[in-house]
Amino acid sequence: MSRRNQIADADLDVTTQRTVAFDGFRPLARHMVRLHRLDGSAVEQERYLFEIGHVVAIIPYDPVRNKLVLLRQFRLGAHLTGGGGEMVEIPAGLVDEGEDLAETARRELTEETHLTARSLKHAMDFVPSAGFIAERGHLYFAEVDASQLPEETGVVSETEVIRPFLADPDEALAALDGGQIRNGYTAIALLWFARNRNELTGKQP
């Protein structure tokens, strides 16, 4: 079967040259990429990418209360492109150097919700915006006890203002369907949850 008929991402034999264009909150790098067409001729592309790295996101669920734990957090990018800057999100954060993905998931969950994962399951990996950002997301599902969920969290040194809240799964999915949730990580997580909900919650279809 030829590569173009397979429904899967594939590797290509390409060469790249990287230079740092700007080193700020996140590095912006210039990449000169050389790849080949099917006839063997070469194509050169110039691309600028913000290099984020690996990000772990967690969709926390309290099985006793049948509630998802979601967050509200201000995002300037959403504010500047049509409003809704206080986005509905899930806990997420960068993987520290040398840190295991599951370790990151547990750390970010606790930092942003003050909850502890009673169990942790790898859900899926994805690339949120490959044309402009070098970032790979790793989604985990965590069972939690949300009885002590605080009204506000966030790492003070990182100027975070995070407001966790409990959400009924049906209401969260209806909000997604109604276009009220626009954050990409949250949308992916809720769609994954909806597809695997019966297995995750023990609910009969």
C-alpha positions as MATLAB code, in Angstrom:
seq = 'MSRRNQIADADLDVTTQRTVAFDGFRPLARHMVRLHRLDGSAVEQERYLFEIGHVVAIIPYDPVRNKLVLLRQFRLGAHLTGGGGEMVEIPAGLVDEGEDLAETARRELTEETHLTARSLKHAMDFVPSAGFIAERGHLYFAEVDASQLPEETGVVSETEVIRPFLADPDEALAALDGGQIRNGYTAIALLWFARNRNELTGKQP';
ca = [
       0.000    0.000    0.000;
       1.418    3.410   -0.930;
       2.072    5.991    1.769;
      -0.558    8.421    0.485;
      -3.293    5.776    0.925;
      -2.469    5.162    4.573;
      -4.403    7.188    7.143;
      -1.427    7.922    9.361;
       1.227   10.578    9.815;
       4.500    9.592    8.155;
       8.172   10.552    8.350;
       9.932   12.170    5.402;
      13.621   12.348    4.602;
      14.237   16.087    5.032;
      17.142   18.280    6.067;
      16.789   21.401    8.208;
      19.011   24.290    9.239;
      18.010   26.189   12.383;
      18.860   29.667   13.620;
      17.267   31.495   16.550;
      15.400   34.584   15.369;
      14.153   35.718   18.792;
      14.686   34.295   22.265;
      11.913   35.567   24.521;
       9.078   33.970   26.498;
       9.275   31.182   23.933;
      12.092   30.915   21.356;
      11.219   31.792   17.766;
      13.462   29.886   15.361;
      14.010   30.182   11.615;
      14.226   26.833    9.831;
      15.353   26.256    6.263;
      13.827   22.959    5.187;
      14.738   20.922    2.117;
      12.401   18.157    0.962;
      11.600   16.399   -2.298;
       8.640   16.024   -4.619;
       7.566   12.651   -5.975;
       9.618   13.276   -9.147;
      12.778   13.744   -7.057;
      13.108   17.511   -7.473;
      14.023   19.479   -4.362;
      11.872   22.089   -2.629;
      13.197   24.565   -0.067;
      10.900   26.076    2.546;
      11.591   28.883    4.994;
       9.560   28.494    8.185;
       9.466   30.397   11.469;
       8.275   28.380   14.439;
       7.773   29.081   18.112;
       9.492   26.128   19.775;
       7.351   25.040   22.723;
       8.357   21.399   23.108;
       6.295   18.781   24.914;
       3.134   19.687   26.819;
       1.113   17.399   29.077;
      -2.608   18.003   29.551;
      -4.957   16.257   31.960;
      -8.703   15.701   31.893;
      -9.617   15.149   35.570;
     -12.786   13.235   36.451;
     -14.392   12.589   39.835;
     -16.217    9.238   39.494;
     -18.104    9.618   42.800;
     -19.634   12.965   41.801;
     -19.667   12.215   38.055;
     -18.017   15.583   37.418;
     -15.181   16.815   35.259;
     -12.737   19.332   36.705;
     -12.275   22.245   34.300;
     -10.527   25.594   34.645;
     -11.046   29.203   33.688;
      -7.913   31.111   32.675;
      -7.324   34.319   30.707;
      -5.635   33.900   27.307;
      -4.575   36.998   25.401;
      -4.615   35.211   22.048;
      -8.319   34.447   22.370;
      -9.054   37.964   23.637;
      -7.385   39.515   20.596;
      -9.051   37.279   17.997;
     -12.726   37.694   18.781;
     -13.231   37.641   22.531;
     -13.868   34.966   25.102;
     -10.457   35.546   26.647;
     -11.340   33.762   29.880;
     -11.191   30.313   28.373;
     -12.508   26.995   29.644;
      -9.451   24.782   29.858;
      -8.001   21.634   31.365;
      -4.819   21.475   33.467;
      -1.718   21.513   31.276;
       1.925   22.483   31.327;
       5.376   22.048   29.869;
       7.435   18.957   30.545;
      10.495   19.898   32.584;
      13.875   18.656   31.398;
      14.367   15.023   32.407;
      10.794   14.705   33.662;
       8.612   11.706   32.861;
       5.327   12.517   31.100;
       3.220   10.898   33.827;
       5.198   12.807   36.451;
       4.429   16.039   34.626;
       0.748   15.127   34.518;
       0.623   14.577   38.276;
       2.573   17.774   38.965;
       0.475   20.000   36.706;
      -2.770   18.549   38.040;
      -1.758   19.388   41.596;
      -0.391   22.841   40.724;
      -3.518   23.937   38.870;
      -6.276   22.208   40.868;
      -4.620   21.243   44.201;
      -5.934   17.715   43.564;
      -4.056   14.417   43.414;
      -4.487   11.809   40.696;
      -5.835    8.580   42.168;
      -5.231    6.891   38.831;
      -3.691    8.059   35.585;
      -4.265    6.801   32.038;
      -2.509    7.929   28.861;
      -5.175    8.958   26.363;
      -3.523   10.232   23.168;
      -0.827   12.444   21.671;
      -1.445   15.252   19.195;
       0.172   18.256   17.496;
      -2.043   21.314   18.053;
      -0.747   23.745   15.412;
       2.044   22.226   13.327;
       2.247   25.057   10.793;
       3.418   27.697   13.263;
       4.300   26.029   16.590;
       6.698   23.176   17.367;
       4.617   21.599   20.116;
       3.436   18.073   20.897;
       0.604   17.511   23.357;
       0.226   14.429   25.546;
      -3.257   13.932   26.999;
      -3.887   11.977   30.209;
      -7.110   10.998   31.980;
      -6.988   11.207   35.784;
      -9.480   10.044   38.394;
      -9.624   12.477   41.320;
     -11.513   13.293   44.507;
     -12.759   16.836   43.880;
     -14.371   17.352   47.292;
     -11.710   19.924   48.254;
     -11.480   21.752   44.933;
     -10.446   25.386   45.622;
     -12.026   28.402   43.943;
      -8.704   29.826   42.769;
      -5.203   28.453   42.154;
      -2.113   29.324   40.137;
       1.625   29.603   40.629;
       2.222   33.122   41.973;
       5.749   33.343   40.536;
       4.284   32.635   37.078;
       1.503   35.259   37.537;
      -1.144   32.604   36.988;
      -4.779   33.244   37.886;
      -6.697   29.967   37.548;
     -10.266   29.269   38.657;
     -11.134   25.546   38.797;
     -14.753   24.404   38.710;
     -16.801   21.221   38.486;
     -18.721   20.481   35.313;
     -21.366   17.912   34.517;
     -20.025   15.872   31.567;
     -23.248   16.210   29.574;
     -23.270   19.986   30.073;
     -19.589   20.255   29.107;
     -20.153   18.297   25.901;
     -23.234   20.386   25.102;
     -21.179   23.550   25.592;
     -18.576   22.177   23.186;
     -21.236   21.302   20.629;
     -22.720   24.790   21.047;
     -19.452   26.554   20.282;
     -19.019   27.866   23.824;
     -15.682   26.094   24.348;
     -12.971   27.090   21.874;
      -9.713   26.076   23.511;
      -8.122   23.409   21.338;
      -6.731   21.282   24.161;
     -10.098   21.321   25.939;
     -11.991   20.431   22.774;
      -9.688   17.501   22.005;
      -9.921   16.262   25.598;
     -13.718   16.450   25.703;
     -14.073   14.696   22.347;
     -11.747   11.926   23.545;
     -13.730   11.664   26.787;
     -17.015   11.432   24.878;
     -15.667    8.641   22.679;
     -14.356    6.647   25.673;
     -16.896    7.669   28.276;
     -18.638    4.346   28.775;
     -15.384    2.510   29.415;
     -14.014    5.256   31.666;
     -17.074    5.690   33.831;
     -18.547    2.193   33.758;
     -21.706    3.619   32.242;
     -23.661    1.273   29.998;
     -24.202    2.484   26.418;
];
